[in-house]
Amino acid sequence: MIKILKEEPVISVIAEMALDGSGINEMAEWVRSRRPECMPDEYRPEDIDAWVSLFPRSISRGPGAESSNELLVELAGRKCYDSWGLKAGRKSNAEYIAHTQAGDVGHFSIMYHAKMTFFIAGVSRRVSHELIRHYVGADRTEEGSPSQESTRYVEHSGCYVAHPAILDDKEELDCFAGAMGRNYAEYRSFIDRRSEDYKKAYGELPKGIARKRIFESASAYLGHACETSFVWTTNPIALAKMFRERDNAAADLEYLRFARKWKRICVARWPGLFPQSWMQDPATTGGLGVSP
């Protein structure tokens, strides 16, 4: 039995960077030993939370507070110039980051310290291939580090992603469902045949490498529309670049739907990390649709 997926993909934040106050205090002590004039007047080295005085404002760690990712980018920027505390100016985190990213040549390097990890599912292997084909490479230049669902170790579930272009066409959806049903039947038939052959030869169902050999061969039967899932670790500069290119009317419609949901999640979770004008466009951050 197959399942045709028509809804938006699953995109969940599963990890991000965390500040270590004791380590930041050590950094502050180093700065104090070299450039004491740069340290805030309110800095108290005996205080376990002395590091919070490095920022030119009160730091809250409760709900709705600035994330560790946002604070880390600010810390990295302020360390470059040892610009600390109230004497550095009472700029908010968002204002500070936006200032560093403004102009023709922004201070982009500080943005790579922030890392965020997502669980993604409900996308086709075709779209995942486009994501990997265009956006995987060196961490400072491309979009991230993927760990994708293996077709060697796991049996596919029989879920297929319907392309948004046919969602309003019942006849095409029915045709697609029929084709994917046949596709999955061929995939399952291959696994069953090879497993039975192995059992006849060795008296048991395949395990270990023998099972992987069957599954890796069977994956050739799966169409590009089959669902995949993966964990993706990336950074805000890489994400903003990808959203600029794929939250675009010229993008594939399934990728466009995927990018717009992902973009909304990022802007809501880390608003200070995305000051770019295209990240703030209400036409693309608000609606759920895929129309340009």
C-alpha positions in Angstrom: 0.0 0.0 0.0 1.4 3.4 -1.0 0.7 6.9 0.4 0.6 10.0 -1.8 1.9 13.1 0.1 0.3 16.4 -0.8 1.1 18.5 2.2 4.1 20.7 3.0 7.2 18.9 4.1 8.3 18.3 7.7 11.0 20.7 8.8 12.0 20.6 12.5 14.8 22.4 14.3 16.5 19.6 16.3 19.7 21.4 17.5 21.6 24.7 17.5 24.7 26.1 19.2 24.8 26.6 22.9 26.9 29.3 24.7 29.3 28.1 27.5 29.4 30.9 30.1 32.6 29.6 31.7 34.5 29.6 28.4 33.2 33.2 27.6 34.5 34.3 31.1 37.9 32.9 30.2 37.9 34.9 27.0 36.9 38.0 28.9 39.8 37.5 31.3 42.2 37.2 28.4 40.9 40.5 27.0 41.2 42.1 30.5 44.8 41.0 30.7 45.7 42.5 27.3 43.3 45.4 26.8 41.7 46.3 30.2 40.5 49.6 28.7 38.1 47.7 26.4 36.3 45.9 29.3 33.0 47.2 30.6 33.1 49.1 33.8 30.4 46.8 35.2 32.5 43.6 34.5 33.0 41.6 37.7 35.4 38.7 37.2 34.3 37.0 40.4 30.8 36.7 39.1 29.9 33.4 37.4 27.8 35.3 35.0 30.3 38.0 34.4 30.2 37.3 30.7 26.7 38.9 30.3 28.2 42.3 30.9 30.1 42.0 27.6 26.9 42.9 25.9 25.6 46.6 25.9 22.2 45.6 27.3 20.6 43.2 29.7 20.7 39.5 28.5 17.6 37.4 29.2 17.7 33.6 28.9 14.0 33.0 29.2 11.3 32.4 26.5 11.6 34.8 23.6 15.1 35.8 24.5 17.9 36.1 21.9 19.2 32.6 20.9 22.7 31.3 21.6 23.2 31.4 17.9 22.4 35.1 17.7 24.5 35.9 20.7 27.4 33.8 19.4 27.5 35.8 16.2 27.5 39.0 18.1 30.3 37.8 20.5 32.4 36.8 17.5 31.9 40.2 15.9 32.7 42.1 19.1 35.8 40.1 19.8 37.2 41.1 16.4 37.3 44.7 17.7 37.2 44.1 21.5 34.1 46.3 21.5 32.4 45.4 24.8 29.8 46.6 27.2 28.0 49.9 27.5 30.9 51.8 26.0 30.4 49.9 22.8 26.9 51.4 22.3 23.5 50.2 23.3 22.7 48.3 20.2 20.4 45.3 20.2 21.6 42.0 18.9 19.5 42.4 15.7 20.8 46.0 15.1 24.4 44.8 15.7 24.2 41.9 13.3 22.4 43.9 10.7 25.1 46.6 10.9 27.9 44.0 10.4 26.1 42.6 7.3 25.3 45.9 5.7 27.1 47.4 2.7 28.8 45.9 -0.3 31.2 43.9 1.8 29.7 42.7 5.0 31.5 41.1 7.9 30.2 37.7 6.8 32.8 35.5 8.5 31.1 35.9 12.0 27.9 34.4 10.7 29.5 31.0 10.1 29.9 30.4 13.8 26.1 29.9 14.2 25.0 26.4 13.3 21.5 25.0 13.2 20.4 21.4 12.5 17.1 20.4 11.0 15.2 17.2 10.5 13.6 17.3 7.1 11.1 14.8 5.6 8.2 14.7 3.2 10.3 15.8 0.2 11.0 13.8 -2.9 14.4 12.3 -3.5 14.4 14.4 -6.7 14.3 17.6 -4.6 16.8 16.3 -2.1 19.1 15.6 -5.0 18.7 19.2 -6.2 19.5 20.5 -2.7 22.6 18.3 -2.5 23.7 18.9 -6.1 23.6 22.7 -5.7 24.3 23.3 -2.1 26.7 20.8 -0.5 30.4 21.7 -0.3 32.8 23.4 2.1 31.0 24.7 5.2 32.0 28.3 4.6 30.8 28.4 1.0 27.9 26.1 0.7 24.8 25.0 2.4 25.6 22.2 4.8 26.3 18.8 6.0 23.6 16.2 5.2 22.9 12.7 6.7 20.3 11.3 4.4 18.1 8.3 4.8 19.9 5.2 3.4 18.3 3.1 0.7 20.7 0.3 1.6 19.8 0.0 5.3 16.1 0.7 5.4 13.2 -0.5 3.4 11.3 2.3 1.7 7.9 3.1 3.3 5.9 3.5 0.0 5.3 7.2 0.5 5.5 9.4 -2.7 5.4 13.2 -3.0 2.9 14.6 -5.5 4.3 17.6 -7.3 2.4 20.8 -6.5 1.7 21.4 -10.1 -0.8 18.5 -10.2 -2.4 19.0 -6.7 -5.5 20.7 -8.2 -6.0 18.1 -11.0 -7.7 14.9 -9.7 -7.2 13.1 -13.0 -3.5 13.7 -12.9 -3.3 12.8 -9.2 -5.1 9.5 -9.8 -2.7 8.8 -12.7 0.3 9.6 -10.5 -1.0 7.4 -7.7 -1.4 4.5 -10.1 2.1 4.9 -11.5 3.6 5.1 -8.0 1.7 2.1 -7.0 3.2 0.1 -9.8 6.6 1.5 -9.0 6.4 0.4 -5.4 5.1 -3.0 -6.4 8.1 -3.5 -8.6 10.4 -2.4 -5.8 8.8 -4.8 -3.4 8.7 -7.6 -5.9 12.4 -7.4 -6.5 13.1 -7.5 -2.7 10.8 -10.4 -2.2 12.3 -12.4 -5.2 15.9 -11.9 -4.1 15.1 -12.6 -0.5 13.4 -15.8 -1.4 16.3 -16.9 -3.6 18.7 -16.2 -0.7 16.5 -18.2 1.7 16.5 -21.2 -0.7 20.2 -21.1 -1.0 21.1 -20.5 2.6 18.1 -21.6 4.6 17.4 -18.2 6.2 16.4 -14.7 5.2 19.2 -12.4 4.3 20.9 -10.3 7.0 23.8 -7.9 7.2 25.7 -7.3 4.0 23.5 -9.8 2.1 20.4 -7.8 3.0 22.1 -4.5 2.0 23.1 -5.9 -1.4 19.4 -6.6 -2.1 18.2 -3.2 -0.8 20.9 -1.3 -2.7 19.9 -3.1 -5.9 16.2 -2.5 -5.2 16.6 1.2 -4.9 17.1 1.5 -8.6 13.4 0.7 -8.9 12.3 3.6 -6.8 11.1 6.7 -8.8 12.4 10.2 -8.1 9.1 11.1 -6.4 9.6 8.7 -3.5 9.8 10.4 -0.1 13.2 10.8 1.7 14.3 12.2 5.0 17.5 13.6 6.3 19.3 15.7 9.0 20.9 18.9 7.7 23.4 21.1 9.6 24.0 24.5 8.1 24.7 28.2 8.9 22.7 31.4 8.4 24.8 32.8 5.5 24.3 29.5 3.6 20.6 29.4 4.3 20.1 33.0 3.2 21.9 32.3 0.0 19.8 29.2 -0.7 16.5 31.0 0.1 17.4 33.9 -2.2 17.9 31.5 -5.1 15.1 29.0 -4.3 12.3 31.2 -2.9 12.0 32.5 -6.4 9.3 32.1 -9.1 11.8 30.3 -11.3 12.4 27.5 -8.8 10.9 24.1 -9.1 7.5 24.3 -7.4 8.1 21.5 -4.9 11.5 23.1 -3.9 9.8 26.5 -3.7 7.2 25.2 -1.3 10.0 23.5 0.7 12.2 26.7 0.7 9.3 29.0 1.8 8.4 26.9 4.8 12.1 26.5 5.8 12.6 30.2 5.4 9.6 31.0 7.6 10.9 28.7 10.4 14.4 30.3 10.2 13.1 33.9 10.4 10.8 33.1 13.3 13.5 31.2 15.2 16.5 33.4 14.7 15.2 36.8 13.5 18.5 38.5 14.3 20.5 36.3 11.9 18.6 37.1 8.8 18.8 40.9 8.2 18.9 40.5 4.4 16.1 42.3 2.6 14.9 39.2 0.8 14.6 37.4 4.1 12.2 40.1 5.3 9.9 40.2 2.3 6.4 39.7 3.7 5.2 38.2 0.4 7.4 35.2 0.9 7.6 34.9 4.7 3.9 35.0 5.5 1.9 32.9 3.1 1.7 29.2 2.9 1.2 29.0 -0.8 3.6 28.2 -3.6 2.5 30.9 -6.1 5.1 33.5 -6.9 
